[in-house]
Amino acid sequence: MNARTETLSEKGQAALAYAGRGWKVCPLRDGTKSDHLTGHGGYHNATSDPDQVRKWWMQWPDANIGLNLEASGLVVLDADTYKPDCGWQNYIEGREAPWTLIQKSARGGTHYIYQAEQGVEYLGKLCQGVDIKHKGYILLEPSTFEGGQYRFETDDEPEPCPDWVPRKAGAPEGAKQTVTEDDRLLILHRLADAPNDLSREDWVRLCFALKHALGDDGREAWLDFCNRFPGEKKQGEAERVWDTAKPDGTSNAGTIFYLLQTPAQKAVAPKTFNLVAVGDLEYRPPVFLAEGLIETETLGLLFGDPGCGKSFLAADLSLSVATGEPFHGRAVKQGTVIYIAGEGHNGLARRFNAWAQHHGRSLKGVPMFKSERAAQFLDGASAQSVTNAVRSLAAKVGEPALIVVDTLARNFGGGDENSTQEMGQFIAAMDDLRSNWPECVLLIVHHSGHAEKQRARGAMALKGALDFEYRLEKEGDALTLTNTKMKDAEPPVDQVFALETVDLERGGSSAVLVEGEAVVRRVRLTATQMLGLTTYKTAALAHGVWDDGAFKGVQLEDWRAEFYRKHTGDTSEAKKKAFQRVRKDLVDYGKMTATDDVYLACDPAVSLEILMSGTDGTIPGHVPS
């Protein structure tokens, strides 16, 4: 990073990085989606010229970042996954959604960012609650809107836009079929089995969607559907509605699948709640899924930065359990494994095969099963469908010993990870899933916090619900697994791995975890932790506690006041939480000690800097102890 870049704000540096990828960006007023700061022309003024980008964000350091999609060669599926009527999950059922760059919007929606096909125009609507954005723009991380922030869920390059995203280019005018043959057959199957409990408004919506999806060939299917039921929805009225329907692209296959949900999909039966007398509870010695690392009957979390190797470790553990292979020298309890993958399906297949090749094993007959798509655990119907699928499989191959949810973000559903209420709903869904199989371990794979790398991202309610938690951190070639919570056992010592490349027999390559060498690790402080240390020094100069010329520390209240003054939190509560975390982290890292609310830096260099800061021979800010 050069000196010119360092003077830019966080948003300015992000905008410059996007421009470096060839993306066309433009500034919008902080907290808005439409107030363009460049005046006439709006997002059409977007550029990838670094000098112009630098000039804009030097002038408006807090400006949001707009991305001109068409000019950048991108198309986005903008799914309102936080809305209950969003048709995204129904639409992609049975389709392969490529692993691509994904961003969460400020409201909790999801942006699936793909490479646009040259010379192609896209329809404006995919299905209910999902827009196709190409001629227009979106905001990019770390832009803000309505109190929320845009943030990337993955750090991948955009993949080519899937074939099942409808195009305008070359499409003939008129009522022709706009869906694939597989979708046509699935629609006809759903129509044949669907009950007619639709309101008149939804009945008309279904007609519009069918005409758009199937064209004139759908007329007979529509009339057959309506003729099965009495009343106004019989032949004459059905014919009139069909003949006057004018498809406009706002309803299609996804709308059909949403409207034709079965009663079981619409309403999930609640679980029973039982009570057990304490005298009937049986105690037994701990049983480990992985010796010394993970007990059975637990809920746990593995977190770390993107690209640190989390999924490699989760795959390694899963295959060890499924095959009975020791996990890096630790015995495992062999059993069925369910891997609920939200991303990287092709990459996971390569990792599984690399593991098998490295260990000299065949994957044929191994009781490990991967989902074809992500779950949406905040949605009751989606969560129940996962449970039903695992129950069905367990009846054939045995109860699961391990269920992996990779990652939390991709399987969360339409909600906000930072919301205590919605995180609580996700935890309840995890508990409900695991409770079906008493011996099972449920492991969640998650990202570390944006600013606080030492903890997992999102609401703290998650950590409180866990039985165990591990952080995976990459430094150079070393991947260090550190236990950060062990509810009912002694925390294990750190375990160090490295990634070793494996050339696959059928082409391509992947990697596997091998034992690594421990490195001398320096604690890398976050920006907020650095602010805590800086404000500590400032408070020490003004209000330090001294005893006969020796520096004894800083009173908590003096340090807090200086931190609040410098911290950029929008509310006093935000400043309070940030200071509490920083204070705890610096003590945990061995940077500070605390005695009777007096904090003393453990680094002699810090104390010396404070001692030497006086230029007139007096002790700065001398407060007798």
Buried (B, 14 or more C-beta within 10 A) or exposed (E): EEEEEEEBBEBBBBBBBBBEEEBBBBBBBBBBBEEBBBEEEBBBBBBBEBEBBBEBBEEBBBBBBBBBBBBBBBBBBBBBBBBEEBBBBBBBEEBEBBBBBBBBBBBBBBBBBBBBBEEBBBBBBBBBBBBBBBEBBBBBBBBBBEEBBBBBBBEBEBBEBBEBBBBEEEEEEEBEBBBEEEBBEBBBEBBEEBEBEBEEEBBBBBBBBBBBBBBEBBBEBBBEBBEEBEEEBBEEBBBEBBEEBEBEBBBBBBBBBBBBBEEEBEEBEEEEEEEEEEEEEEEEEEEBBBBBBBBBBBBBBBBBBEEBBBBBBBBBBBBBBBBEBEBBEBBBBBBBBBBBBBBBBEBBBBBBBBBBBBEEBEBEEBBBBBBEBBBBBBBBBBBBBBBEBBEEBBEEEEBBBBBBBBBBBBBBBBBBBBBBEBBBBBBBBBEBBBEBBEBBBBBBBBBBBEEBBBBBBBBBBBBEBBBBBBBBBBBEEBBBBBBBBBEEBEEBEBBBBBBBEBEEEEEEEBBBBEEBEEEEEEEEBBEBBEBBBEBBBBBBBEBBBBEEEEBBBBBBEBBBBBBBEEBEBEEEEEBBEBBEBBBEBBBEEEBBEBEEEBBBBEEEEBBEBBBEBEEEEEBBBEBEE
